[in-house]
Amino acid sequence: MHHSTSIVSFLAAITPAFAAPSSLYPLYPRDAASTCDAYAPVVSGPYEVQNDAWGAIPGGSQCVQLGNAASGALSWSTTFNWGGSKDAIKAYPNAQAKTSTPCQPLNAYKTMQSSWSWSFDNENISGDVSYDAFLNPDCDGPGDKHVYEVMVWLAQLGGLNPIGFGTPVASSVPLAGSSWKLYKGKNDATQTTVFSFIADSTIKDFEGDLMEFFNYLTKEQNVDASLKVTSVQAGTEVSVGKGTFTTSKYSVSSS
């Protein structure tokens, strides 16, 4: 992430996102719920939707709402209004699966299939749409001192750039049916190494296996496959803009 320690600290305390292999995380929608609290989650079945307005500034606002979706998928949206610097992330409203089962090492997973359809009502913003994952030796991560953060950007909007932006460490990387650039950098606040896959063109309907990205990193970037996946989220980072981001369908399963 290109943001401060506060979001990383918050994510470190969240229950791991993926259970043991062969687990599935369906959503069975209940009555619509919402929150405008900076950190309070909206919970439905095994999913949490986090408002996560960790970088909120005076005069700005953001809320998240659950929607209705077919069994096995999550629907949610966030309405936001942020000003200030476009280089300062204000929030990362996101969805993640929850489980009480301890997290698993990368090499214990065969697949992490995910489907995600999303849209903005106004794309005149500065932000991204991304998956965000953290890797650590232990499930109870060392506070905000994660070993790796792995981001998969489906969209890059309004000139927002990832940590390590400049010359990519790899280009035209074929993964999950699309082409990606890979950037690598260090979060100076946490000393976490951040890998960011940036899609060559915006992907509004993603269908793919997230393990393709992790496997690429273990093979090509020497990431230790015994590291454990302590958190996986899917959301939007917003620095400047006003509008509504809607996820019409989101699901994830592992084996």
C-alpha positions in Angstrom: 0.0 0.0 0.0 1.0 3.6 -0.5 -0.3 4.6 2.9 0.6 5.1 6.5 1.2 2.7 9.3 -2.3 3.0 10.6 -4.0 0.8 8.0 -1.3 -1.8 8.2 -1.7 -1.9 12.0 -5.4 -2.3 11.6 -5.2 -5.1 9.1 -2.7 -7.0 11.3 -5.3 -7.4 13.9 -8.0 -8.8 11.6 -8.8 -12.6 11.5 -6.9 -14.3 8.6 -8.8 -14.1 5.3 -8.4 -17.7 4.1 -9.1 -20.9 5.9 -7.4 -24.2 5.2 -7.4 -25.4 1.6 -10.7 -26.7 0.3 -12.7 -24.0 2.2 -15.3 -21.9 0.5 -16.6 -18.5 1.6 -20.1 -18.0 0.4 -22.3 -15.0 1.4 -25.9 -15.5 2.4 -27.2 -11.9 2.4 -29.2 -10.6 5.3 -31.0 -7.3 5.7 -28.9 -4.4 4.2 -26.6 -2.8 6.7 -24.3 0.2 6.6 -21.8 2.2 8.6 -20.1 5.5 8.4 -17.8 4.8 11.3 -14.1 4.9 10.3 -13.3 1.3 11.4 -16.6 -0.5 12.3 -17.2 -3.5 10.0 -20.4 -4.5 8.4 -20.7 -8.2 8.8 -22.7 -10.7 6.7 -22.1 -14.4 7.0 -18.3 -15.1 6.7 -17.6 -11.7 5.1 -16.7 -8.3 6.6 -16.9 -5.1 4.7 -14.7 -2.5 6.3 -15.1 1.2 5.9 -11.5 1.6 6.8 -11.2 5.4 6.6 -7.8 5.4 8.2 -6.6 8.6 6.6 -9.7 10.6 6.9 -9.4 14.4 6.9 -11.7 17.1 8.2 -14.5 17.9 5.8 -14.3 14.4 4.1 -16.8 11.6 4.5 -17.3 7.9 3.6 -19.8 5.2 4.3 -20.2 1.5 3.3 -23.4 -0.4 2.6 -24.2 -4.1 2.1 -26.2 -4.8 -1.1 -28.1 -7.9 -2.2 -26.4 -10.6 -4.2 -27.1 -14.2 -5.2 -26.0 -17.0 -2.9 -22.2 -17.4 -3.0 -21.4 -13.8 -3.8 -21.1 -10.5 -2.0 -22.5 -7.1 -3.0 -21.5 -3.9 -1.4 -20.8 -0.2 -2.1 -19.1 2.8 -0.6 -20.0 6.5 -1.0 -17.2 8.9 -0.5 -16.1 12.5 -0.7 -12.4 13.3 -0.2 -10.3 16.3 -0.9 -6.7 17.2 0.0 -3.6 15.8 -1.6 -4.0 13.2 -4.3 -0.8 11.6 -2.9 -2.4 10.9 0.5 -4.8 7.9 0.7 -7.8 8.6 2.8 -9.4 5.2 3.0 -9.4 1.6 1.8 -13.0 0.4 2.0 -12.8 -3.3 1.4 -14.3 -6.8 1.7 -12.6 -9.8 3.2 -13.6 -13.3 4.1 -13.3 -14.3 7.8 -12.6 -17.6 9.4 -11.5 -18.9 12.8 -9.3 -21.5 11.1 -5.5 -20.6 11.3 -4.0 -19.2 8.2 -2.0 -21.4 5.8 1.3 -21.1 4.1 1.4 -20.3 0.4 2.5 -23.7 -0.6 -0.5 -25.3 1.0 -2.9 -23.7 -1.5 -3.6 -25.0 -5.0 -6.0 -22.2 -6.0 -7.6 -19.0 -4.7 -10.3 -18.5 -7.2 -12.0 -15.0 -7.1 -14.7 -13.2 -9.1 -15.1 -9.5 -8.8 -17.3 -7.1 -10.8 -17.2 -3.4 -9.8 -17.9 0.1 -11.1 -17.7 3.8 -10.2 -20.4 6.3 -10.9 -17.7 8.9 -11.4 -14.2 7.9 -12.5 -12.8 11.5 -12.1 -11.0 10.5 -9.0 -7.5 9.6 -7.8 -7.3 6.0 -6.5 -7.1 2.4 -7.4 -9.2 -0.8 -7.3 -7.1 -3.6 -5.8 -6.7 -6.8 -4.0 -4.4 -6.5 -1.0 -2.7 -9.4 0.8 -0.1 -9.7 3.6 2.5 -12.5 4.1 4.2 -13.3 7.4 6.0 -16.3 9.0 3.2 -16.5 11.7 -0.5 -16.0 11.6 -0.2 -13.5 14.5 1.8 -11.0 12.5 4.4 -8.8 14.2 2.2 -5.7 14.6 2.6 -3.6 11.4 5.9 -5.2 10.5 4.7 -7.5 7.7 7.3 -9.3 5.6 5.5 -8.7 2.3 2.5 -6.9 1.0 1.1 -8.0 -2.3 -1.3 -5.8 -4.2 -3.1 -6.6 -7.5 -4.4 -3.4 -9.0 -7.3 -3.9 -11.4 -7.5 -0.1 -12.0 -5.2 2.8 -11.6 -7.1 6.1 -11.7 -6.1 9.8 -11.6 -2.4 9.4 -11.5 -2.1 7.5 -8.2 1.0 5.4 -8.2 2.1 2.4 -6.1 5.1 2.2 -3.8 8.2 1.6 -5.9 6.7 3.3 -9.0 9.2 4.0 -11.7 10.8 1.3 -13.8 8.9 -1.9 -13.2 10.8 -5.0 -12.2 8.8 -6.9 -14.8 6.5 -6.0 -17.7 3.9 -7.8 -19.8 3.6 -10.5 -17.2 0.7 -12.8 -18.3 -1.4 -13.8 -15.2 -5.1 -14.6 -14.8 -5.8 -13.9 -18.4 -4.4 -10.3 -18.4 -1.1 -8.5 -18.8 0.6 -6.8 -15.8 3.5 -4.6 -14.8 5.1 -5.5 -11.5 6.6 -2.8 -9.1 8.6 -3.4 -6.0 9.3 -1.0 -3.2 9.7 -0.5 0.5 7.1 1.0 2.9 9.5 3.1 4.9 7.1 3.4 7.8 6.8 -0.4 8.3 9.9 -1.7 6.4 7.5 -4.0 4.5 8.4 -5.0 1.0 5.5 -4.2 -1.3 4.9 -5.9 -4.6 2.2 -4.2 -6.8 0.9 -5.9 -10.0 -0.7 -3.2 -12.1 -3.0 -4.3 -14.9 -2.0 -2.9 -18.4 -5.7 -2.0 -18.9 -8.6 -1.6 -16.4 -10.3 -4.9 -15.5 -13.9 -4.3 -14.3 -14.9 -7.9 -14.3 -12.1 -10.0 -12.9 -12.3 -13.8 -12.9 -9.1 -15.5 -11.9 -6.8 -17.4 -9.6 -5.0 -15.2 -7.1 -2.5 -18.0 -6.6 -1.0 -17.2 -10.0 0.3 -13.9 -8.6 1.7 -15.6 -5.5 3.3 -18.4 -7.5 4.9 -15.9 -9.8 6.5 -14.1 -6.8 7.8 -17.4 -5.3 9.3 -18.4 -8.6 10.5 -15.1 -10.0 11.0 -12.8 -6.9 12.3 -15.3 -4.4 9.3 -15.0 -2.0 9.4 -17.8 0.5 6.5 -20.2 -0.2 6.3 -21.1 3.5 5.1 -17.6 4.4 1.5 -17.5 5.6 -1.3 -15.6 4.1 -2.5 -13.5 7.0 -5.0 -11.2 5.2 -6.6 -10.8 1.8 -8.9 -8.0 0.9 -10.6 -6.5 -2.1 -11.5 -2.8 -2.2 -10.7 0.7 -3.5 -8.1 3.1 -2.2 -9.3 6.7 -2.7 -7.2 9.8 -2.3 -9.3 12.5 -3.9 -12.8 12.5 -5.4 -16.5 12.2 -4.8 -18.7 9.4 -5.9 -19.9 5.8 -5.3 -17.9 2.6 -5.8 -20.1 -0.5 -6.2 -19.2 -4.1 -6.1 -22.0 -6.0 -7.7 -20.5 -9.4 -7.3 -17.5 -10.6 -5.2 -16.6 -14.1 -4.2 -13.5 -16.1 -3.3 -12.7 -19.7 -2.6 -9.6 -21.7 -2.0 -8.4 -25.3 -2.3 
